[in-house]
């Protein structure tokens, strides 16, 4: 009996505990969550319309304004000279760059000169008899003839008879053959046309040089040109003589150049026009990469802003009543790599000066004030 009573009491306690627990759960009041309203601080600047110079940023590689490729016009063995024929060697104007062995050719030239001298000597008796008035000038020519010097110019012919006589003896033909050989002899030595530096050397002393073979490249390192491509839209705004600011890729050095030529042809594919900028500086080398800033024109009543502030390149956030963001349409007139020139904003309008993450139209904001 007592066991039954104990079981009943245990059941009653369990059921009661269940009802009490259910009652407490049903009547439990959940505390309301409180959300703190966050107002972001933004950086702004006031619009001040002014004349904005539109600067075209372009780039290119430097090329020496005076550059020649060295080619051989004669055949022979390359001779050593006072300076090594290697890239990086400098030469003064008129100094020998290339010397090709010309001993065989020179000997042939001297033989031809001797033959020419003998030919004139052989006709002197005939001239003395048939043209006594012309004898003295031909005698003077022979007296001044030096086989080791350039062939002097023939005496002036005074009459048709004398001309026919001289031509009939082959004097004119022999003379011009000699002059041709003398010109060719000069091609065995290549001299620097200006003070410069050898940038490429393809042969070494002792090499057999053949006619038409490329020997190297020679430049004047004092003046360079840079070819740049400009949008055809600005072609009429570029002028020869305009100054151009150039700087290296790291923007640690700056140079001043000027436009020396503008091509008159527009590239049909890219719709660009070629402009050529001249620049001089001791730091510059051929092939160096530079960026150029060309001032094309000025846009009045405009402002320049960072492209990071634009939305789809056609909208911009402004702050209304010092507390609300508003997305407005703008009128961009020019884009560079980092900035944009826009028009249509009233003076005093507050625009964002730094991008605000998560910004949207109607967003509550607070303008940052510099206490200092």
C-alpha positions in Angstrom: 0.0 0.0 0.0 2.8 2.4 0.9 4.5 1.5 -2.3 1.5 2.5 -4.3 1.2 5.8 -2.5 4.8 6.5 -3.2 4.4 5.8 -6.9 1.3 8.1 -7.1 3.1 10.9 -5.4 6.0 10.6 -7.8 3.7 10.7 -10.8 1.9 13.8 -9.4 5.2 15.6 -8.8 6.4 14.9 -12.4 3.1 16.0 -14.0 3.1 19.1 -11.8 6.7 19.9 -12.7 5.8 19.7 -16.4 2.8 22.0 -16.1 4.9 24.5 -14.1 7.6 24.5 -16.6 5.2 25.0 -19.5 3.6 27.9 -17.6 6.9 29.6 -17.1 7.9 29.1 -20.7 4.7 30.5 -22.1 4.8 33.5 -19.8 8.5 34.4 -20.4 8.9 37.9 -21.8 11.6 38.3 -24.4 13.6 41.6 -24.0 13.4 43.8 -27.1 16.6 44.2 -29.0 17.8 47.8 -29.3 19.7 48.7 -32.5 22.0 51.7 -32.3 21.8 53.9 -35.4 25.2 54.3 -37.0 25.9 57.6 -38.8 29.0 57.5 -40.9 31.5 60.3 -41.0 32.4 61.5 -44.5 35.0 63.8 -46.0 33.7 66.5 -48.3 34.9 69.5 -50.3 33.0 72.4 -51.7 32.8 72.9 -55.5 34.7 75.8 -56.9 34.4 76.0 -60.6 37.4 77.3 -62.5 39.4 76.9 -65.7 40.8 73.4 -65.8 43.7 72.6 -68.2 43.0 69.3 -69.9 46.3 67.4 -69.9 46.7 64.4 -72.2 48.8 61.7 -70.6 50.7 59.5 -73.0 53.9 57.6 -73.2 56.6 56.2 -75.4 60.3 55.3 -75.8 63.1 57.6 -76.6 65.0 57.4 -79.9 68.1 59.3 -80.7 67.3 62.1 -83.1 70.6 61.6 -84.9 71.2 57.9 -85.5 73.0 56.1 -88.3 73.4 52.4 -89.1 77.0 51.6 -90.2 77.3 49.5 -93.4 80.3 48.6 -95.4 80.5 49.7 -99.0 83.8 47.9 -99.7 85.4 44.6 -98.9 88.4 44.0 -96.8 89.7 43.0 -93.4 88.8 45.2 -90.4 91.9 46.9 -89.0 92.4 47.7 -85.3 92.2 51.5 -84.5 93.1 53.7 -81.6 89.7 52.8 -79.9 88.0 49.5 -79.6 85.1 49.0 -81.9 82.6 48.0 -79.2 79.3 49.3 -77.9 79.6 52.2 -75.5 82.8 53.7 -77.0 82.5 57.4 -77.7 83.9 59.2 -80.8 84.6 62.8 -81.6 83.4 64.4 -84.8 85.7 63.3 -87.7 87.4 60.5 -85.7 87.8 57.2 -87.4 85.2 54.6 -86.3 86.0 51.9 -88.9 89.3 51.2 -90.7 89.3 48.5 -93.4 92.5 47.3 -95.0 92.9 49.0 -98.3 96.4 48.2 -99.3 95.5 46.3 -102.4 93.0 48.9 -103.6 95.4 51.7 -102.9 98.1 50.1 -104.9 95.7 49.7 -107.8 94.8 53.4 -107.5 98.4 54.5 -107.6 98.9 52.3 -110.7 96.0 54.1 -112.4 97.4 57.5 -111.4 100.7 56.6 -112.9 99.1 55.4 -116.1 97.0 58.7 -116.3 100.2 60.8 -115.8 102.0 58.9 -118.5 99.0 59.4 -120.9 99.1 63.1 -120.5 102.9 63.2 -120.8 102.6 61.3 -124.1 100.3 63.9 -125.7 102.4 66.9 -124.7 104.5 67.0 -127.9 101.3 67.0 -130.0 99.8 69.8 -127.9 103.0 71.8 -128.3 102.9 71.5 -132.1 99.1 71.7 -132.7 98.0 73.9 -129.8 100.9 76.0 -128.8 98.7 78.4 -126.9 97.4 75.6 -124.6 100.8 74.0 -123.9 101.7 76.0 -120.8 98.5 75.1 -118.9 99.0 71.4 -119.5 102.6 71.7 -118.5 101.6 73.4 -115.3 99.1 70.6 -114.7 101.8 68.0 -115.0 104.1 70.0 -112.7 101.4 70.2 -110.0 100.4 66.5 -110.4 101.4 64.5 -107.2 100.7 60.8 -107.3 100.4 60.8 -103.5 97.6 63.4 -103.5 94.2 63.7 -104.9 94.0 64.0 -108.7 93.8 67.8 -109.6 91.0 69.0 -111.8 91.7 69.0 -115.5 92.6 72.3 -117.2 89.8 74.3 -118.7 89.3 73.4 -122.4 89.5 76.5 -124.6 88.3 75.3 -128.0 86.3 72.5 -129.6 89.5 71.3 -131.4 91.3 70.9 -128.1 88.2 69.2 -126.6 88.0 66.6 -129.4 91.8 66.0 -129.1 91.7 65.4 -125.4 88.6 63.3 -125.5 90.0 61.2 -128.4 93.1 60.3 -126.3 90.8 59.1 -123.5 92.0 61.7 -121.0 88.5 62.5 -119.7 87.6 58.9 -119.2 90.8 58.1 -117.4 90.3 61.2 -115.2 86.8 60.3 -114.1 87.8 56.7 -113.5 90.5 58.0 -111.2 88.1 60.3 -109.3 85.7 57.3 -108.8 88.5 55.2 -107.4 89.5 58.0 -105.0 86.0 58.3 -103.7 85.8 54.6 -103.2 89.1 54.7 -101.3 87.6 57.1 -98.8 85.0 54.4 -98.0 87.6 52.2 -96.4 87.6 54.6 -93.5 84.3 55.5 -91.8 84.5 58.7 -89.7 82.1 60.0 -87.1 79.8 62.6 -88.7 79.2 64.1 -85.2 80.2 63.5 -81.6 78.5 60.4 -80.5 78.6 56.9 -79.1 78.6 53.4 -80.6 75.5 51.5 -79.4 75.9 48.4 -81.5 79.1 46.6 -82.8 78.7 43.5 -84.9 82.3 42.9 -86.1 85.7 42.7 -84.5 89.2 43.5 -85.8 90.5 40.8 -88.1 87.0 40.1 -89.5 86.6 39.9 -93.3 84.1 42.6 -94.1 81.9 42.3 -97.2 80.2 45.0 -99.1 76.7 45.6 -97.8 77.4 44.1 -94.4 76.0 45.9 -91.3 78.8 46.9 -88.9 77.0 48.6 -86.1 75.0 51.6 -85.0 76.1 55.1 -84.0 74.0 57.8 -82.2 74.2 61.3 -80.9 73.3 60.9 -77.2 72.6 64.6 -76.6 69.2 64.9 -78.3 66.3 62.4 -78.3 62.8 62.2 -79.7 59.8 60.4 -78.4 56.9 59.3 -80.7 53.5 59.4 -79.0 50.0 58.7 -80.1 47.3 61.3 -79.5 43.6 61.0 -79.9 42.6 62.6 -83.2 40.0 64.7 -81.2 42.8 66.8 -79.9 44.9 67.0 -83.1 43.9 70.6 -83.9 44.8 71.7 -80.3 48.4 70.5 -80.5 50.9 73.0 -81.8 54.5 72.7 -82.9 56.7 74.2 -80.2 54.4 73.5 -77.3 56.2 72.6 -74.1 55.7 69.1 -72.7 56.5 67.8 -69.2 58.1 64.3 -69.2 58.8 62.0 -66.3 60.0 58.5 -65.8 57.7 55.6 -64.8 58.4 56.0 -61.1 57.8 59.8 -61.4 61.1 60.5 -59.5 62.6 62.6 -62.4 61.1 65.3 -64.6 62.2 66.6 -67.9 61.1 69.4 -70.2 60.6 68.7 -73.9 58.7 70.3 -76.8 56.7 69.2 -79.8 58.8 69.4 -82.9 56.6 67.6 -85.4 53.0 66.5 -85.8 52.0 64.0 -88.4 49.4 65.0 -90.8 47.9 61.6 -91.1 45.3 60.0 -88.7 45.7 56.3 -88.1 42.5 54.7 -89.6 42.4 51.9 -87.1 43.1 53.6 -83.8 42.0 57.2 -84.8 45.2 58.6 -83.3 47.8 61.0 -84.7 51.5 60.8 -84.1 53.3 63.7 -82.4 57.1 63.9 -81.9 58.6 65.3 -78.7 62.2 66.5 -78.5 64.0 66.3 -75.2 67.6 66.7 -74.0 69.2 65.6 -70.7 72.4 63.9 -69.6 70.4 61.3 -67.7 68.4 60.1 -70.7 69.3 57.0 -72.8 67.9 55.6 -76.0 65.1 53.3 -75.4 64.1 54.8 -72.0 60.4 54.7 -71.3 58.9 58.1 -70.4 55.4 59.5 -69.8 54.4 62.8 -71.3 51.8 65.3 -70.1 50.5 67.5 -73.0 48.3 70.4 -72.3 45.6 70.3 -75.0 43.1 73.0 -73.9 41.4 74.6 -70.9 37.8 73.7 -69.9 36.0 76.7 -68.3 33.6 76.4 -65.3 34.7 72.9 -64.4 36.2 70.9 -61.6 38.6 67.9 -61.5 37.8 65.0 -59.2 39.2 61.5 -58.6 37.6 58.8 -60.8 37.2 56.7 -57.7 34.4 59.0 -56.6 32.3 58.5 -59.8 29.6 55.9 -60.1 29.5 54.3 -63.6 31.5 57.4 -64.8 28.2 59.4 -64.9 27.1 60.0 -61.3 28.5 61.5 -58.1 27.5 61.7 -54.4 26.8 65.1 -52.9 25.8 66.0 -49.3 22.5 67.8 -48.9 21.7 69.8 -45.7 25.0 68.6 -44.2 23.5 65.2 -43.4 22.1 63.3 -46.3 23.8 61.7 -49.3 22.3 62.2 -52.7 23.4 60.6 -56.0 23.3 63.1 -58.9 24.0 62.9 -62.6 27.1 64.8 -63.8 28.5 66.0 -67.1 32.0 64.5 -67.6 34.0 66.2 -70.3 37.3 64.4 -70.1 38.8 61.3 -68.4 42.4 60.7 -67.5 43.8 57.6 -65.9 43.1 58.8 -62.4 40.9 61.9 -62.6 37.9 63.3 -64.5 36.9 66.8 -65.5 33.2 67.5 -64.9 30.9 70.4 -65.5 27.4 71.4 -64.3 27.9 71.6 -60.5 27.1 74.8 -58.7 29.7 76.6 -56.6 29.4 75.7 -53.0 28.0 72.2 -53.6 29.5 69.7 -51.1 30.8 66.6 -52.8 32.6 63.6 -51.3 36.3 64.0 -51.4 37.0 60.4 -50.4 35.0 57.2 -51.3 32.6 56.0 -48.6 32.1 52.2 -48.4 28.4 51.2 -48.5 27.1 54.6 -49.6 23.6 55.0 -50.9 21.3 57.8 -51.8 19.4 59.0 -48.7 22.1 57.7 -46.3 22.5 59.7 -43.1 26.0 61.0 -42.7 28.1 63.4 -40.6 30.6 65.7 -42.2 34.1 65.4 -40.8 35.3 68.6 -39.2 39.0 69.2 -38.6 39.2 70.5 -35.1 42.8 71.7 -35.7 
